[in-house]
């Protein structure tokens, strides 16, 4: 196949989705490694996925704002819970994050157990559908990415623990629906892990 005859419009929405995800995940991932809470991304992503599952079972359109609000609400509640647990029992925060992840994953499995398309829905949430992303799906993530990048840039030294968790939960909310739980984890951790000896922050 000739590269000049390749239709780039097929892959362009997926490429843009990947750039959007990385634009927020790389700086947030650096903070995750710095704070030593590596599995928070999996926990918040799984909570956001649980919100998406609940909204889907209630009949919301997957591309609707109601779905975004449901996922965002679930992720923010998860962030607030983890902020509280870190203040209450900071010495076991990573274990608490693991427990939250397992509970959210189990809740999702139970909700989808008798759903006729449960297996397909679960696969989409875990591995994502980035190759089938449409331009219309990138509007909300673009707005959110601009807000998150602005907050991380302008308020970097004043975000605090709660602010970090909230920004993190909002970033993960849209990312889960675009790329799935696995790519959310990979895009948050792998870039920061690869350059950890060169980072100057």
Secondary structure, DSSP 4 states (H G I P E B T S, - for coil): --GGGS-THHHHHHHHHHHHHHHHHHHHHHHHHHHT-TTHHHHHHHHHHHHHHHHHHTT--TTSHHHHHHHHHHHHHHHHHHHHHHHH-GGGHHHHHHHHHHHHHHHHHHHHTT-TTHHHHHHHHHH--GGG--GGGHHHHHHHHHHHHHHHHHSTTT-HHHHHHHHHHHHHHHHHHHHHHHHHHHHHHHHHHHTTTT---
